[in-house]
């Protein structure tokens, strides 16, 4: 492999694994109540939905 190919390989591995790490950290910091299909929209609390 040429030097350019190795540099590109390392760069793209860092981008992909870095994105995975950043998204995992963001997911762990987000509460379950604030995410999902309904999120924190008005009228989507447990009392209103009847659960």
mmCIF entry with sequence, helices, sheets and N, C-alpha, C, O atoms, coordinates in Angstrom:
data_MODEL
# 
_entry.id   MODEL 
# 
_entity.id                         1 
_entity.type                       polymer 
_entity.pdbx_number_of_molecules   1 
# 
_entity_poly.entity_id                      1 
_entity_poly.type                           'polypeptide(L)' 
_entity_poly.nstd_linkage                   no 
_entity_poly.nstd_monomer                   no 
_entity_poly.pdbx_seq_one_letter_code       
;(UNK)(UNK)(UNK)(UNK)(UNK)(UNK)(UNK)(UNK)(UNK)(UNK)(UNK)(UNK)(UNK)(UNK)(UNK)(UNK)
(UNK)(UNK)(UNK)(UNK)(UNK)(UNK)(UNK)(UNK)(UNK)(UNK)(UNK)(UNK)(UNK)(UNK)(UNK)(UNK)
(UNK)(UNK)(UNK)(UNK)(UNK)(UNK)(UNK)(UNK)(UNK)(UNK)(UNK)(UNK)(UNK)(UNK)(UNK)(UNK)
(UNK)(UNK)(UNK)
;
_entity_poly.pdbx_seq_one_letter_code_can   XXXXXXXXXXXXXXXXXXXXXXXXXXXXXXXXXXXXXXXXXXXXXXXXXXX 
_entity_poly.pdbx_strand_id                 A 
# 
loop_
_entity_poly_seq.entity_id 
_entity_poly_seq.num 
_entity_poly_seq.mon_id 
_entity_poly_seq.hetero 
1 1  UNK n 
1 2  UNK n 
1 3  UNK n 
1 4  UNK n 
1 5  UNK n 
1 6  UNK n 
1 7  UNK n 
1 8  UNK n 
1 9  UNK n 
1 10 UNK n 
1 11 UNK n 
1 12 UNK n 
1 13 UNK n 
1 14 UNK n 
1 15 UNK n 
1 16 UNK n 
1 17 UNK n 
1 18 UNK n 
1 19 UNK n 
1 20 UNK n 
1 21 UNK n 
1 22 UNK n 
1 23 UNK n 
1 24 UNK n 
1 25 UNK n 
1 26 UNK n 
1 27 UNK n 
1 28 UNK n 
1 29 UNK n 
1 30 UNK n 
1 31 UNK n 
1 32 UNK n 
1 33 UNK n 
1 34 UNK n 
1 35 UNK n 
1 36 UNK n 
1 37 UNK n 
1 38 UNK n 
1 39 UNK n 
1 40 UNK n 
1 41 UNK n 
1 42 UNK n 
1 43 UNK n 
1 44 UNK n 
1 45 UNK n 
1 46 UNK n 
1 47 UNK n 
1 48 UNK n 
1 49 UNK n 
1 50 UNK n 
1 51 UNK n 
# 
_struct_asym.id          A 
_struct_asym.entity_id   1 
# 
loop_
_struct_conf.conf_type_id 
_struct_conf.id 
_struct_conf.pdbx_PDB_helix_id 
_struct_conf.beg_label_comp_id 
_struct_conf.beg_label_asym_id 
_struct_conf.beg_label_seq_id 
_struct_conf.pdbx_beg_PDB_ins_code 
_struct_conf.end_label_comp_id 
_struct_conf.end_label_asym_id 
_struct_conf.end_label_seq_id 
_struct_conf.pdbx_end_PDB_ins_code 
_struct_conf.beg_auth_comp_id 
_struct_conf.beg_auth_asym_id 
_struct_conf.beg_auth_seq_id 
_struct_conf.end_auth_comp_id 
_struct_conf.end_auth_asym_id 
_struct_conf.end_auth_seq_id 
_struct_conf.pdbx_PDB_helix_class 
_struct_conf.details 
_struct_conf.pdbx_PDB_helix_length 
HELX_P HELX_P1 AA1 UNK A 3  ? UNK A 29 ? UNK A 3  UNK A 29 1 ? 27 
HELX_P HELX_P2 AA2 UNK A 32 ? UNK A 34 ? UNK A 32 UNK A 34 5 ? 3  
HELX_P HELX_P3 AA3 UNK A 46 ? UNK A 49 ? UNK A 46 UNK A 49 1 ? 4  
# 
_struct_conf_type.id          HELX_P 
_struct_conf_type.criteria    ? 
_struct_conf_type.reference   ? 
# 
loop_
_atom_site.group_PDB 
_atom_site.id 
_atom_site.type_symbol 
_atom_site.label_atom_id 
_atom_site.label_alt_id 
_atom_site.label_comp_id 
_atom_site.label_asym_id 
_atom_site.label_entity_id 
_atom_site.label_seq_id 
_atom_site.pdbx_PDB_ins_code 
_atom_site.Cartn_x 
_atom_site.Cartn_y 
_atom_site.Cartn_z 
_atom_site.occupancy 
_atom_site.B_iso_or_equiv 
_atom_site.pdbx_formal_charge 
_atom_site.auth_seq_id 
_atom_site.auth_comp_id 
_atom_site.auth_asym_id 
_atom_site.auth_atom_id 
_atom_site.pdbx_PDB_model_num 
ATOM 1   N N  . UNK A 1 1  ? 0.843   -1.186 0.000  1.00 0.00 ? 1  UNK A N  1 
ATOM 2   C CA . UNK A 1 1  ? 0.000   0.000  0.000  1.00 0.00 ? 1  UNK A CA 1 
ATOM 3   C C  . UNK A 1 1  ? 0.885   1.245  0.000  1.00 0.00 ? 1  UNK A C  1 
ATOM 4   O O  . UNK A 1 1  ? 1.958   1.274  0.603  1.00 0.00 ? 1  UNK A O  1 
ATOM 5   N N  . UNK A 1 2  ? 0.410   2.244  -0.679 1.00 0.00 ? 2  UNK A N  1 
ATOM 6   C CA . UNK A 1 2  ? 1.180   3.483  -0.744 1.00 0.00 ? 2  UNK A CA 1 
ATOM 7   C C  . UNK A 1 2  ? 0.953   4.311  0.526  1.00 0.00 ? 2  UNK A C  1 
ATOM 8   O O  . UNK A 1 2  ? 0.038   4.043  1.305  1.00 0.00 ? 2  UNK A O  1 
ATOM 9   N N  . UNK A 1 3  ? 1.781   5.292  0.709  1.00 0.00 ? 3  UNK A N  1 
ATOM 10  C CA . UNK A 1 3  ? 1.667   6.163  1.873  1.00 0.00 ? 3  UNK A CA 1 
ATOM 11  C C  . UNK A 1 3  ? 0.336   6.913  1.874  1.00 0.00 ? 3  UNK A C  1 
ATOM 12  O O  . UNK A 1 3  ? -0.278  7.087  2.927  1.00 0.00 ? 3  UNK A O  1 
ATOM 13  N N  . UNK A 1 4  ? -0.102  7.348  0.717  1.00 0.00 ? 4  UNK A N  1 
ATOM 14  C CA . UNK A 1 4  ? -1.379  8.051  0.611  1.00 0.00 ? 4  UNK A CA 1 
ATOM 15  C C  . UNK A 1 4  ? -2.541  7.149  1.011  1.00 0.00 ? 4  UNK A C  1 
ATOM 16  O O  . UNK A 1 4  ? -3.469  7.590  1.688  1.00 0.00 ? 4  UNK A O  1 
ATOM 17  N N  . UNK A 1 5  ? -2.491  5.903  0.598  1.00 0.00 ? 5  UNK A N  1 
ATOM 18  C CA . UNK A 1 5  ? -3.561  4.968  0.943  1.00 0.00 ? 5  UNK A CA 1 
ATOM 19  C C  . UNK A 1 5  ? -3.592  4.704  2.442  1.00 0.00 ? 5  UNK A C  1 
ATOM 20  O O  . UNK A 1 5  ? -4.674  4.599  3.021  1.00 0.00 ? 5  UNK A O  1 
ATOM 21  N N  . UNK A 1 6  ? -2.459  4.596  3.070  1.00 0.00 ? 6  UNK A N  1 
ATOM 22  C CA . UNK A 1 6  ? -2.406  4.361  4.517  1.00 0.00 ? 6  UNK A CA 1 
ATOM 23  C C  . UNK A 1 6  ? -2.935  5.577  5.276  1.00 0.00 ? 6  UNK A C  1 
ATOM 24  O O  . UNK A 1 6  ? -3.672  5.434  6.252  1.00 0.00 ? 6  UNK A O  1 
ATOM 25  N N  . UNK A 1 7  ? -2.560  6.761  4.828  1.00 0.00 ? 7  UNK A N  1 
ATOM 26  C CA . UNK A 1 7  ? -3.052  7.983  5.472  1.00 0.00 ? 7  UNK A CA 1 
ATOM 27  C C  . UNK A 1 7  ? -4.572  8.074  5.344  1.00 0.00 ? 7  UNK A C  1 
ATOM 28  O O  . UNK A 1 7  ? -5.257  8.403  6.313  1.00 0.00 ? 7  UNK A O  1 
ATOM 29  N N  . UNK A 1 8  ? -5.095  7.789  4.173  1.00 0.00 ? 8  UNK A N  1 
ATOM 30  C CA . UNK A 1 8  ? -6.549  7.822  3.970  1.00 0.00 ? 8  UNK A CA 1 
ATOM 31  C C  . UNK A 1 8  ? -7.244  6.758  4.813  1.00 0.00 ? 8  UNK A C  1 
ATOM 32  O O  . UNK A 1 8  ? -8.313  7.014  5.368  1.00 0.00 ? 8  UNK A O  1 
ATOM 33  N N  . UNK A 1 9  ? -6.657  5.579  4.916  1.00 0.00 ? 9  UNK A N  1 
ATOM 34  C CA . UNK A 1 9  ? -7.220  4.509  5.731  1.00 0.00 ? 9  UNK A CA 1 
ATOM 35  C C  . UNK A 1 9  ? -7.316  4.938  7.185  1.00 0.00 ? 9  UNK A C  1 
ATOM 36  O O  . UNK A 1 9  ? -8.359  4.764  7.815  1.00 0.00 ? 9  UNK A O  1 
ATOM 37  N N  . UNK A 1 10 ? -6.249  5.493  7.719  1.00 0.00 ? 10 UNK A N  1 
ATOM 38  C CA . UNK A 1 10 ? -6.237  5.939  9.113  1.00 0.00 ? 10 UNK A CA 1 
ATOM 39  C C  . UNK A 1 10 ? -7.236  7.078  9.314  1.00 0.00 ? 10 UNK A C  1 
ATOM 40  O O  . UNK A 1 10 ? -7.934  7.115  10.328 1.00 0.00 ? 10 UNK A O  1 
ATOM 41  N N  . UNK A 1 11 ? -7.310  7.994  8.370  1.00 0.00 ? 11 UNK A N  1 
ATOM 42  C CA . UNK A 1 11 ? -8.241  9.110  8.469  1.00 0.00 ? 11 UNK A CA 1 
ATOM 43  C C  . UNK A 1 11 ? -9.684  8.629  8.510  1.00 0.00 ? 11 UNK A C  1 
ATOM 44  O O  . UNK A 1 11 ? -10.453 9.059  9.370  1.00 0.00 ? 11 UNK A O  1 
ATOM 45  N N  . UNK A 1 12 ? -10.058 7.750  7.602  1.00 0.00 ? 12 UNK A N  1 
ATOM 46  C CA . UNK A 1 12 ? -11.444 7.286  7.561  1.00 0.00 ? 12 UNK A CA 1 
ATOM 47  C C  . UNK A 1 12 ? -11.789 6.357  8.721  1.00 0.00 ? 12 UNK A C  1 
ATOM 48  O O  . UNK A 1 12 ? -12.934 6.343  9.173  1.00 0.00 ? 12 UNK A O  1 
ATOM 49  N N  . UNK A 1 13 ? -10.835 5.592  9.207  1.00 0.00 ? 13 UNK A N  1 
ATOM 50  C CA . UNK A 1 13 ? -11.084 4.791  10.409 1.00 0.00 ? 13 UNK A CA 1 
ATOM 51  C C  . UNK A 1 13 ? -11.340 5.713  11.600 1.00 0.00 ? 13 UNK A C  1 
ATOM 52  O O  . UNK A 1 13 ? -12.242 5.456  12.398 1.00 0.00 ? 13 UNK A O  1 
ATOM 53  N N  . UNK A 1 14 ? -10.557 6.780  11.724 1.00 0.00 ? 14 UNK A N  1 
ATOM 54  C CA . UNK A 1 14 ? -10.748 7.738  12.817 1.00 0.00 ? 14 UNK A CA 1 
ATOM 55  C C  . UNK A 1 14 ? -12.107 8.428  12.712 1.00 0.00 ? 14 UNK A C  1 
ATOM 56  O O  . UNK A 1 14 ? -12.767 8.647  13.728 1.00 0.00 ? 14 UNK A O  1 
ATOM 57  N N  . UNK A 1 15 ? -12.526 8.769  11.508 1.00 0.00 ? 15 UNK A N  1 
ATOM 58  C CA . UNK A 1 15 ? -13.823 9.429  11.330 1.00 0.00 ? 15 UNK A CA 1 
ATOM 59  C C  . UNK A 1 15 ? -14.961 8.491  11.714 1.00 0.00 ? 15 UNK A C  1 
ATOM 60  O O  . UNK A 1 15 ? -15.875 8.892  12.434 1.00 0.00 ? 15 UNK A O  1 
ATOM 61  N N  . UNK A 1 16 ? -14.917 7.262  11.248 1.00 0.00 ? 16 UNK A N  1 
ATOM 62  C CA . UNK A 1 16 ? -16.007 6.322  11.522 1.00 0.00 ? 16 UNK A CA 1 
ATOM 63  C C  . UNK A 1 16 ? -16.055 5.938  12.998 1.00 0.00 ? 16 UNK A C  1 
ATOM 64  O O  . UNK A 1 16 ? -17.124 5.997  13.605 1.00 0.00 ? 16 UNK A O  1 
ATOM 65  N N  . UNK A 1 17 ? -14.932 5.549  13.589 1.00 0.00 ? 17 UNK A N  1 
ATOM 66  C CA . UNK A 1 17 ? -14.918 5.179  15.001 1.00 0.00 ? 17 UNK A CA 1 
ATOM 67  C C  . UNK A 1 17 ? -15.164 6.387  15.892 1.00 0.00 ? 17 UNK A C  1 
ATOM 68  O O  . UNK A 1 17 ? -15.780 6.262  16.950 1.00 0.00 ? 17 UNK A O  1 
ATOM 69  N N  . UNK A 1 18 ? -14.689 7.555  15.475 1.00 0.00 ? 18 UNK A N  1 
ATOM 70  C CA . UNK A 1 18 ? -14.962 8.775  16.236 1.00 0.00 ? 18 UNK A CA 1 
ATOM 71  C C  . UNK A 1 18 ? -16.438 9.099  16.249 1.00 0.00 ? 18 UNK A C  1 
ATOM 72  O O  . UNK A 1 18 ? -16.978 9.505  17.277 1.00 0.00 ? 18 UNK A O  1 
ATOM 73  N N  . UNK A 1 19 ? -17.100 8.922  15.110 1.00 0.00 ? 19 UNK A N  1 
ATOM 74  C CA . UNK A 1 19 ? -18.543 9.133  15.058 1.00 0.00 ? 19 UNK A CA 1 
ATOM 75  C C  . UNK A 1 19 ? -19.295 8.154  15.939 1.00 0.00 ? 19 UNK A C  1 
ATOM 76  O O  . UNK A 1 19 ? -20.285 8.513  16.575 1.00 0.00 ? 19 UNK A O  1 
ATOM 77  N N  . UNK A 1 20 ? -18.830 6.938  15.974 1.00 0.00 ? 20 UNK A N  1 
ATOM 78  C CA . UNK A 1 20 ? -19.452 5.932  16.844 1.00 0.00 ? 20 UNK A CA 1 
ATOM 79  C C  . UNK A 1 20 ? -19.299 6.310  18.313 1.00 0.00 ? 20 UNK A C  1 
ATOM 80  O O  . UNK A 1 20 ? -20.245 6.180  19.089 1.00 0.00 ? 20 UNK A O  1 
ATOM 81  N N  . UNK A 1 21 ? -18.128 6.770  18.691 1.00 0.00 ? 21 UNK A N  1 
ATOM 82  C CA . UNK A 1 21 ? -17.893 7.168  20.081 1.00 0.00 ? 21 UNK A CA 1 
ATOM 83  C C  . UNK A 1 21 ? -18.742 8.379  20.445 1.00 0.00 ? 21 UNK A C  1 
ATOM 84  O O  . UNK A 1 21 ? -19.366 8.402  21.506 1.00 0.00 ? 21 UNK A O  1 
ATOM 85  N N  . UNK A 1 22 ? -18.771 9.382  19.578 1.00 0.00 ? 22 UNK A N  1 
ATOM 86  C CA . UNK A 1 22 ? -19.554 10.588 19.851 1.00 0.00 ? 22 UNK A CA 1 
ATOM 87  C C  . UNK A 1 22 ? -21.038 10.264 19.946 1.00 0.00 ? 22 UNK A C  1 
ATOM 88  O O  . UNK A 1 22 ? -21.720 10.767 20.838 1.00 0.00 ? 22 UNK A O  1 
ATOM 89  N N  . UNK A 1 23 ? -21.549 9.434  19.045 1.00 0.00 ? 23 UNK A N  1 
ATOM 90  C CA . UNK A 1 23 ? -22.970 9.096  19.095 1.00 0.00 ? 23 UNK A CA 1 
ATOM 91  C C  . UNK A 1 23 ? -23.304 8.247  20.320 1.00 0.00 ? 23 UNK A C  1 
ATOM 92  O O  . UNK A 1 23 ? -24.392 8.381  20.880 1.00 0.00 ? 23 UNK A O  1 
ATOM 93  N N  . UNK A 1 24 ? -22.396 7.385  20.741 1.00 0.00 ? 24 UNK A N  1 
ATOM 94  C CA . UNK A 1 24 ? -22.622 6.586  21.950 1.00 0.00 ? 24 UNK A CA 1 
ATOM 95  C C  . UNK A 1 24 ? -22.661 7.464  23.186 1.00 0.00 ? 24 UNK A C  1 
ATOM 96  O O  . UNK A 1 24 ? -23.490 7.254  24.071 1.00 0.00 ? 24 UNK A O  1 
ATOM 97  N N  . UNK A 1 25 ? -21.774 8.443  23.256 1.00 0.00 ? 25 UNK A N  1 
ATOM 98  C CA . UNK A 1 25 ? -21.776 9.363  24.397 1.00 0.00 ? 25 UNK A CA 1 
ATOM 99  C C  . UNK A 1 25 ? -23.051 10.194 24.404 1.00 0.00 ? 25 UNK A C  1 
ATOM 100 O O  . UNK A 1 25 ? -23.659 10.385 25.458 1.00 0.00 ? 25 UNK A O  1 
ATOM 101 N N  . UNK A 1 26 ? -23.463 10.690 23.243 1.00 0.00 ? 26 UNK A N  1 
ATOM 102 C CA . UNK A 1 26 ? -24.696 11.483 23.169 1.00 0.00 ? 26 UNK A CA 1 
ATOM 103 C C  . UNK A 1 26 ? -25.905 10.641 23.554 1.00 0.00 ? 26 UNK A C  1 
ATOM 104 O O  . UNK A 1 26 ? -26.808 11.131 24.232 1.00 0.00 ? 26 UNK A O  1 
ATOM 105 N N  . UNK A 1 27 ? -25.932 9.391  23.133 1.00 0.00 ? 27 UNK A N  1 
ATOM 106 C CA . UNK A 1 27 ? -27.048 8.514  23.476 1.00 0.00 ? 27 UNK A CA 1 
ATOM 107 C C  . UNK A 1 27 ? -27.090 8.219  24.966 1.00 0.00 ? 27 UNK A C  1 
ATOM 108 O O  . UNK A 1 27 ? -28.173 8.150  25.547 1.00 0.00 ? 27 UNK A O  1 
ATOM 109 N N  . UNK A 1 28 ? -25.942 8.044  25.592 1.00 0.00 ? 28 UNK A N  1 
ATOM 110 C CA . UNK A 1 28 ? -25.928 7.743  27.019 1.00 0.00 ? 28 UNK A CA 1 
ATOM 111 C C  . UNK A 1 28 ? -26.311 8.951  27.860 1.00 0.00 ? 28 UNK A C  1 
ATOM 112 O O  . UNK A 1 28 ? -26.783 8.783  28.984 1.00 0.00 ? 28 UNK A O  1 
ATOM 113 N N  . UNK A 1 29 ? -26.121 10.166 27.349 1.00 0.00 ? 29 UNK A N  1 
ATOM 114 C CA . UNK A 1 29 ? -26.459 11.376 28.101 1.00 0.00 ? 29 UNK A CA 1 
ATOM 115 C C  . UNK A 1 29 ? -27.907 11.806 27.896 1.00 0.00 ? 29 UNK A C  1 
ATOM 116 O O  . UNK A 1 29 ? -28.391 12.665 28.632 1.00 0.00 ? 29 UNK A O  1 
ATOM 117 N N  . UNK A 1 30 ? -28.602 11.248 26.936 1.00 0.00 ? 30 UNK A N  1 
ATOM 118 C CA . UNK A 1 30 ? -29.981 11.620 26.657 1.00 0.00 ? 30 UNK A CA 1 
ATOM 119 C C  . UNK A 1 30 ? -30.920 10.712 27.438 1.00 0.00 ? 30 UNK A C  1 
ATOM 120 O O  . UNK A 1 30 ? -30.798 9.487  27.395 1.00 0.00 ? 30 UNK A O  1 
ATOM 121 N N  . UNK A 1 31 ? -31.858 11.326 28.152 1.00 0.00 ? 31 UNK A N  1 
ATOM 122 C CA . UNK A 1 31 ? -32.799 10.508 28.922 1.00 0.00 ? 31 UNK A CA 1 
ATOM 123 C C  . UNK A 1 31 ? -33.794 9.840  27.984 1.00 0.00 ? 31 UNK A C  1 
ATOM 124 O O  . UNK A 1 31 ? -34.020 10.307 26.868 1.00 0.00 ? 31 UNK A O  1 
ATOM 125 N N  . UNK A 1 32 ? -34.374 8.764  28.438 1.00 0.00 ? 32 UNK A N  1 
ATOM 126 C CA . UNK A 1 32 ? -35.349 8.044  27.631 1.00 0.00 ? 32 UNK A CA 1 
ATOM 127 C C  . UNK A 1 32 ? -36.617 8.869  27.419 1.00 0.00 ? 32 UNK A C  1 
ATOM 128 O O  . UNK A 1 32 ? -37.291 8.710  26.401 1.00 0.00 ? 32 UNK A O  1 
ATOM 129 N N  . UNK A 1 33 ? -36.948 9.749  28.369 1.00 0.00 ? 33 UNK A N  1 
ATOM 130 C CA . UNK A 1 33 ? -38.158 10.561 28.247 1.00 0.00 ? 33 UNK A CA 1 
ATOM 131 C C  . UNK A 1 33 ? -38.035 11.618 27.158 1.00 0.00 ? 33 UNK A C  1 
ATOM 132 O O  . UNK A 1 33 ? -39.041 12.031 26.580 1.00 0.00 ? 33 UNK A O  1 
ATOM 133 N N  . UNK A 1 34 ? -36.815 12.061 26.874 1.00 0.00 ? 34 UNK A N  1 
ATOM 134 C CA . UNK A 1 34 ? -36.622 13.132 25.898 1.00 0.00 ? 34 UNK A CA 1 
ATOM 135 C C  . UNK A 1 34 ? -36.357 12.602 24.498 1.00 0.00 ? 34 UNK A C  1 
ATOM 136 O O  . UNK A 1 34 ? -36.230 13.392 23.562 1.00 0.00 ? 34 UNK A O  1 
ATOM 137 N N  . UNK A 1 35 ? -36.271 11.312 24.330 1.00 0.00 ? 35 UNK A N  1 
ATOM 138 C CA . UNK A 1 35 ? -35.986 10.746 23.011 1.00 0.00 ? 35 UNK A CA 1 
ATOM 139 C C  . UNK A 1 35 ? -37.116 9.834  22.584 1.00 0.00 ? 35 UNK A C  1 
ATOM 140 O O  . UNK A 1 35 ? -38.059 9.600  23.339 1.00 0.00 ? 35 UNK A O  1 
ATOM 141 N N  . UNK A 1 36 ? -37.019 9.331  21.394 1.00 0.00 ? 36 UNK A N  1 
ATOM 142 C CA . UNK A 1 36 ? -38.030 8.421  20.886 1.00 0.00 ? 36 UNK A CA 1 
ATOM 143 C C  . UNK A 1 36 ? -38.987 9.104  19.943 1.00 0.00 ? 36 UNK A C  1 
ATOM 144 O O  . UNK A 1 36 ? -38.778 10.250 19.547 1.00 0.00 ? 36 UNK A O  1 
ATOM 145 N N  . UNK A 1 37 ? -40.031 8.397  19.586 1.00 0.00 ? 37 UNK A N  1 
ATOM 146 C CA . UNK A 1 37 ? -40.974 8.900  18.588 1.00 0.00 ? 37 UNK A CA 1 
ATOM 147 C C  . UNK A 1 37 ? -41.765 10.099 19.104 1.00 0.00 ? 37 UNK A C  1 
ATOM 148 O O  . UNK A 1 37 ? -41.982 11.060 18.365 1.00 0.00 ? 37 UNK A O  1 
ATOM 149 N N  . UNK A 1 38 ? -42.198 10.052 20.368 1.00 0.00 ? 38 UNK A N  1 
ATOM 150 C CA . UNK A 1 38 ? -43.016 11.134 20.912 1.00 0.00 ? 38 UNK A CA 1 
ATOM 151 C C  . UNK A 1 38 ? -42.182 12.198 21.600 1.00 0.00 ? 38 UNK A C  1 
ATOM 152 O O  . UNK A 1 38 ? -42.529 13.378 21.555 1.00 0.00 ? 38 UNK A O  1 
ATOM 153 N N  . UNK A 1 39 ? -41.103 11.809 22.227 1.00 0.00 ? 39 UNK A N  1 
ATOM 154 C CA . UNK A 1 39 ? -40.233 12.764 22.910 1.00 0.00 ? 39 UNK A CA 1 
ATOM 155 C C  . UNK A 1 39 ? -40.954 13.475 24.029 1.00 0.00 ? 39 UNK A C  1 
ATOM 156 O O  . UNK A 1 39 ? -41.673 12.853 24.812 1.00 0.00 ? 39 UNK A O  1 
ATOM 157 N N  . UNK A 1 40 ? -40.763 14.775 24.106 1.00 0.00 ? 40 UNK A N  1 
ATOM 158 C CA . UNK A 1 40 ? -41.387 15.573 25.160 1.00 0.00 ? 40 UNK A CA 1 
ATOM 159 C C  . UNK A 1 40 ? -42.499 16.452 24.607 1.00 0.00 ? 40 UNK A C  1 
ATOM 160 O O  . UNK A 1 40 ? -42.753 17.536 25.133 1.00 0.00 ? 40 UNK A O  1 
ATOM 161 N N  . UNK A 1 41 ? -43.163 15.996 23.555 1.00 0.00 ? 41 UNK A N  1 
ATOM 162 C CA . UNK A 1 41 ? -44.246 16.759 22.954 1.00 0.00 ? 41 UNK A CA 1 
ATOM 163 C C  . UNK A 1 41 ? -45.405 16.882 23.941 1.00 0.00 ? 41 UNK A C  1 
ATOM 164 O O  . UNK A 1 41 ? -45.614 15.992 24.765 1.00 0.00 ? 41 UNK A O  1 
ATOM 165 N N  . UNK A 1 42 ? -46.151 17.966 23.864 1.00 0.00 ? 42 UNK A N  1 
ATOM 166 C CA . UNK A 1 42 ? -47.306 18.156 24.777 1.00 0.00 ? 42 UNK A CA 1 
ATOM 167 C C  . UNK A 1 42 ? -48.324 17.028 24.599 1.00 0.00 ? 42 UNK A C  1 
ATOM 168 O O  . UNK A 1 42 ? -48.608 16.597 23.481 1.00 0.00 ? 42 UNK A O  1 
ATOM 169 N N  . UNK A 1 43 ? -48.862 16.564 25.720 1.00 0.00 ? 43 UNK A N  1 
ATOM 170 C CA . UNK A 1 43 ? -49.878 15.529 25.686 1.00 0.00 ? 43 UNK A CA 1 
ATOM 171 C C  . UNK A 1 43 ? -49.336 14.124 25.556 1.00 0.00 ? 43 UNK A C  1 
ATOM 172 O O  . UNK A 1 43 ? -50.091 13.194 25.273 1.00 0.00 ? 43 UNK A O  1 
ATOM 173 N N  . UNK A 1 44 ? -48.043 13.954 25.757 1.00 0.00 ? 44 UNK A N  1 
ATOM 174 C CA . UNK A 1 44 ? -47.458 12.608 25.616 1.00 0.00 ? 44 UNK A CA 1 
ATOM 175 C C  . UNK A 1 44 ? -46.925 12.074 26.937 1.00 0.00 ? 44 UNK A C  1 
ATOM 176 O O  . UNK A 1 44 ? -46.105 11.156 26.953 1.00 0.00 ? 44 UNK A O  1 
ATOM 177 N N  . UNK A 1 45 ? -47.393 12.653 28.059 1.00 0.00 ? 45 UNK A N  1 
ATOM 178 C CA . UNK A 1 45 ? -46.973 12.120 29.351 1.00 0.00 ? 45 UNK A CA 1 
ATOM 179 C C  . UNK A 1 45 ? -47.808 10.885 29.707 1.00 0.00 ? 45 UNK A C  1 
ATOM 180 O O  . UNK A 1 45 ? -48.804 10.589 29.047 1.00 0.00 ? 45 UNK A O  1 
ATOM 181 N N  . UNK A 1 46 ? -47.394 10.178 30.746 1.00 0.00 ? 46 UNK A N  1 
ATOM 182 C CA . UNK A 1 46 ? -48.065 8.933  31.118 1.00 0.00 ? 46 UNK A CA 1 
ATOM 183 C C  . UNK A 1 46 ? -49.519 9.155  31.523 1.00 0.00 ? 46 UNK A C  1 
ATOM 184 O O  . UNK A 1 46 ? -50.389 8.346  31.199 1.00 0.00 ? 46 UNK A O  1 
ATOM 185 N N  . UNK A 1 47 ? -49.777 10.251 32.231 1.00 0.00 ? 47 UNK A N  1 
ATOM 186 C CA . UNK A 1 47 ? -51.169 10.499 32.687 1.00 0.00 ? 47 UNK A CA 1 
ATOM 187 C C  . UNK A 1 47 ? -52.107 10.728 31.503 1.00 0.00 ? 47 UNK A C  1 
ATOM 188 O O  . UNK A 1 47 ? -53.234 10.233 31.507 1.00 0.00 ? 47 UNK A O  1 
ATOM 189 N N  . UNK A 1 48 ? -51.666 11.457 30.510 1.00 0.00 ? 48 UNK A N  1 
ATOM 190 C CA . UNK A 1 48 ? -52.512 11.736 29.359 1.00 0.00 ? 48 UNK A CA 1 
ATOM 191 C C  . UNK A 1 48 ? -52.715 10.489 28.506 1.00 0.00 ? 48 UNK A C  1 
ATOM 192 O O  . UNK A 1 48 ? -53.808 10.257 27.990 1.00 0.00 ? 48 UNK A O  1 
ATOM 193 N N  . UNK A 1 49 ? -51.680 9.701  28.360 1.00 0.00 ? 49 UNK A N  1 
ATOM 194 C CA . UNK A 1 49 ? -51.761 8.512  27.521 1.00 0.00 ? 49 UNK A CA 1 
ATOM 195 C C  . UNK A 1 49 ? -52.458 7.347  28.215 1.00 0.00 ? 49 UNK A C  1 
ATOM 196 O O  . UNK A 1 49 ? -52.847 6.379  27.561 1.00 0.00 ? 49 UNK A O  1 
ATOM 197 N N  . UNK A 1 50 ? -52.619 7.432  29.541 1.00 0.00 ? 50 UNK A N  1 
ATOM 198 C CA . UNK A 1 50 ? -53.352 6.409  30.259 1.00 0.00 ? 50 UNK A CA 1 
ATOM 199 C C  . UNK A 1 50 ? -52.541 5.179  30.617 1.00 0.00 ? 50 UNK A C  1 
ATOM 200 O O  . UNK A 1 50 ? -53.106 4.107  30.831 1.00 0.00 ? 50 UNK A O  1 
ATOM 201 N N  . UNK A 1 51 ? -51.235 5.315  30.686 1.00 0.00 ? 51 UNK A N  1 
ATOM 202 C CA . UNK A 1 51 ? -50.416 4.162  31.093 1.00 0.00 ? 51 UNK A CA 1 
ATOM 203 C C  . UNK A 1 51 ? -49.827 4.358  32.433 1.00 0.00 ? 51 UNK A C  1 
ATOM 204 O O  . UNK A 1 51 ? -49.112 3.486  32.927 1.00 0.00 ? 51 UNK A O  1 
# 
